[in-house]
Structures are given as structure tokens and as C-alpha cells.
Amino acid sequence: MKLPQHIAETFGMIRQKNPLVHHLTNVVTVNDCANAVLAVGASPVMAPCVREAADMARHAAAVVLNIGTPDEFSEAAMLAAGRAANACGIPVVLDPVGVGATPFRLELVSTLLRELQVAIIRGNLAELQCLAGDHDTKATRGVDSMATDISSSADVARRVARHYRCVAAITGAVDCISDGEQLVAMRNGHMLMRQVTGTGCMATSLCAACAGAAPDRPLLAACAGVAAMSLAGEFAYAALHGGEGTGTYRQRIIDALSTLTPSRMENYIRLDNSGGNALLG
């Protein structure tokens, strides 16, 4: 079986298993993440209160920790949910949104990575450069990546994965996903995705949905989640008609996710062989 088949097969497991994905995510994109997870056949729950975060995590198949809008209550709730998930063998997916933008975000993510074992870290190049320890603070402005050296994504993904013993997924013009040894690089998506808030957060939630359905396949789960988001962006743009803009595009992304099948994913994944793709299986 070839790599696109493995990725598509993993994506197809979501509708078979309908995993519950517990989100501790940001207030800007929470509705988008919920709809994206529902669209692919999983079930979202958003329960950020520290009094129930751990209990909800124990019921879930995967847990998302997204620091997009952190506050003084976020750390305790995320740690409670993450510890409960770790104790139960439930995959934790981290989105270090704008981690290099402020000392508070960096401290929060450092604490989460020190105290928890995460299965997948999904972010942009600048965010993961920060986690790799070679981050230039000028490269991150809020949650936006200002980095342009896409060729370094493969190296950064490998180093982050090795250091934190997880799968690192860097999304951008070329999506690079690594478990520290194997690397998968894909070229899908559309540049209009940058004009819609939440595409990165939705990608993280989709990675969690895949990880919840296939917890023993973290690399393939990350690939499938990233591929689903990128392909949805691509198909949504192709479905736009004259005069339609980013508002309609945002809706079409959810439409594209809801109609995305494993066979279509397999047929449309574009691997970037210059990244040294792993042939799994």
C-alpha cells in the first residue's frame, strides 16, 4: 500500500469510529473547529472549565490544547485535561498559537510540554522554530508566521519531533510532518486560506479527530488531518463562483470537509518528493 492510501485509510477511520474530541481551544475559532470536526464524522466537545476538564478528557478519544486566546485560567485546565488524557492513554494534540509572540505564551507552552506527553504538535514554521530553540522573535507577529524559508520546515519538524518525542506537523506552502525519523511533505491547499481565520486551528482539530480514530498511528493521523484541511481549502476555492469572496469561501471549506472521501483524498494528495517522503507499511 502506498503512502496516500495509508493516509486516506486513516482519514476514513473517523466516520467508522466517530471519536469524541475534547477541545480546550480559543474563543475566536471555537465554532469553526466544532463544525470542522463534525463535518468529517467526529464529535466535538468544548469544556474549558478546570472543574470538568479532566473528567471530560477521560471520556474523549483525543484532546486538543490550543493557546490562541490564553488567560490566567487556561494553564490549570489544560494541565488537568492533559494529565487525565495521559493517564488514560488518550492522544493530546497541541497547537502553540503565536508561541513566540509574548513571554506568557512561551511560558504556557513550555509548561505544557514539560508536564505532558503530547502525541502531535501542529503549528506554522515560526511557531515550531520557537519550540526548536532557534526562533527569532521578529518572525512571529501575533499568530501569523512571517517566516519564508519553507525549505527549513523538514529540518525543524524532525528536530521538534525528536526533542518532544511526538509527531510535529508544520503547515504552510509545503506541509511537513515528521515523527523524528520519517518525514512526509505534501503540497495542497490554496493561498486564500490565509485570509480566513481558523484554518490552522481547524487543521489541529482534524489531526485530533484522526488521532482519536487511530491512536496507534500518530504520524498518519497528523498527515490525514493536515491533508483534509489543505484539500478542503483547495476544493472550496474551486467551488467559488464569480463575485463570491472569503465569507463564502469559509462556508465552502466546511462543505468540502463534509463531502471529502478517503478515495478522493488518496487521488488528490500531492506529495513533495524533495522532502524525503517515508513509504509507510
N, C-alpha and C positions, 0 to 999 in steps of 0.2 A: 504494500500500500504506500502510495506517495504522500509527501507532506501535506499538500492541500486536502487530500482525502482524510488524513488524520485530524486536521484542524476542523474540517466540516463535520466529521463524525462527532467530535467533541461538542460542537455547537448544537448538533441535533439532539444531544442528550438532555438539553434544557427542557424541551417540550415533553420528553419522556418522563422526567423526574419532578418537574415543577418545584424547583428548590426555593425555599424561603430565604430572602436576602435581607439581613438586618442592616440598616443604614444609620450611621452617625455622620451626617453629611451637612453641607452648608445650606443656608436658607435661600440662596439665590437660585440654585438649580435643583432643589429637592423634588419639585414636581416633575421636572424633565427626567430625572433619574428614575423616579417611580414609574413613569409611563414607558421609558425605555425597557426597564426590566419586565414590565407586564407585556410589552409588545413581543418579546422573544419567548414568552411562555413561563417565566418565573414569577414569584410573588414577592413584592417589596413590603417592608415594614420600616417605618421611621420612628424610632423611640429613643430620643436623645437624653431623657431624664436619667440621672445617675441611679435613682431609686429602682428603676426597672431595666437598666441597660444590660446587666449581667443575665438576668432571667430571660430576657428576650433573646440574647445571644445563644443561650443554651437550646432554644427552640429552633434556631436558624440552621441553614446549611452553609451559609457564608456570612461574614461580617465585613462591612465597608467602614473604614475610618477615613474621612475626608476633612481636611483642615481649612477649607475655603473661607469660612467665617468663624474663626475661633473666638472663644471668650474664656472667662475665668472658670466656667463650669465644664468646658469641653474635655480637659485633660482627665478629670476623675471619671467621667462617663466612658470615655474611650478606653481608659485603662481597665475599668471594670468589665466592659464588654469584651475587650481583647483577652484578658486573663481567663474569663469564663470560656471563651472560644478555644483558647489554647488548651485548657484543661480537658475539653471535650473532643479535641482533635478537629475542630471546625476551622477551615481556612479563613485567614484575615487578610484583607486587601487594603492597602494603604495608598491614599492619594495625597502627597505632600504639597498641596497647592501653594505656590508662592513661598516655598520654604525659606528662600534666601532674602525675602523682602524685609523682614523685621526680626530682631533678636527673639521676640516672643514665639514666632512661628518656628524658628530654628530650634529653640529650646523644647518646644512641644514635640516636634518630630523626633528630636534626639531622645527624649524620654520614652516615647512610644517604641522606638527601635531598640532601646536599651532594655526595656521591661518586657516586651512582647516578641514573639516569633511570628513574623508576617510571612505569608505564602507568596504574595505578589505585591510589588511596588509599581504603580503606574503613574508616570508623570511626563513632563516635557524634558528636553535636553538640559536646560538650565537648572531645573529642579533636581535632576539626578546628578548633575555635575556638583551641585552643592553637597549632596549626600556622599558623593565620591571623595569630597575633600579638596577638589580643585576648582571651586566655584569663585568666580569674580562677581562680587555683589552688584556690579553695574549691569550684569547680564540678566537680572530679573527685575522687572518693573511690575509690582503687584503680582498678578497671577499669569502675566504674559511672558513667554520666553522671547528674549531678544537675541538668543544665540543663533548663529547662521551656519556653523561648522557641522553640517549634518554627518560628515564622514567620521566624526568622533563618537557618534551615538553608539556604534557597536562596541567600542572600547569601554565607554562609560557604563553601558548596560552590563557587560561582563564583570567589570570591577565592582559595581554595586551589588550584583547578584552574589558574587563570591564573598564580599565583606559581610553581607547581612544574611547569607545562606537562604536565599529566596530566588524568585524569578523577578527580573527587572524588565519592565516594558517602557520603552521610550517612544512616544508618539510624535509624529511630525511629518515632514515631506516623505521621509522613509521611516517606517515603524520598525524599531529594532527590539527584539525580545530575546532575553538570554537567561539561562539558569546558571551561568558562570562558566560553562563549557560549551554547550550547544548554543547556536545563535540562529534566529530566524529574522529575516528582513523582508518587509513587504512594502509595495508601492501602490496604495489605493487611496481613496478619498478625493476631496476637492477643496480648493483653496477657499471657497465660500464658507466652509466650516469654521474658519477663523472669525467670521462675522456673526456667529450665533453663540450666545452664551450657553455653556454647559456641555459642549461636545466632549471635552476631556473628562468631565465628571461622569457623563453617560458611559464613556468608554470604560472607566473604572468600574462602574456598576455592572456593566456587561461582563467584564472579566470575573467579577464576583459571582454572577449568575452561572457562568461556565464552571468556575471553581466549585461552586456548590453542587453542580450536577456531576462533576468529575474531579473529586478532591484528590485522587491519586494521579492526576495529570496536570500539574500546575503550569508547566510550560505550554502545553497545548491549550489549556484553558485561557491563559493570557493571550495567546495567539488568536484564539477564536473570538474572544471578547473584543480585541483590537480590530480584527478583521471585520467583525459585524458592524462596528461603528464606522469604520472607513468606507465600507461598501455601501452602507446606508447613506452616507454623505454623497457618495458618487451617484447612486441611483436617484436620490432625491433631487439632485441638480438636473439630471437628465429628464426628470418628470416636470420641471418647471415650464410654464408657458409664458408667452410674451406679456410683459407688464408685471409679472409676479416677482417679488423680492424676498428678503430674508425672513419675513414673517411667515410666508407660505412655505419657504424652504424648511424652516424649523418644523412645521407640521408634517411636511413630506418625509423628513428624516424618521419620524415615528411610524409613518405609513410604510416606509421601506423596511424598517426593522420588523414590523408585524408580518410582512409578506416574504421575508428572507428565508429561504430554504437551504438545507445543507448542500443540495446539489448545485444550487445557484452560487453559493459561497465557493464551493470547490472549483467551479468553472471560471469564476471571476477573480480569484486571488492572484495577484501579480507578485511573484517572488523576485527579490533583488539578489541575484546570484553573486554579486560582488561582495555581499555581506557574509559569505561563507555559510550558507544555509545548512542546517543539520537535516539529514534524512532520518526521520524517526521510525522506529519499528524495523 
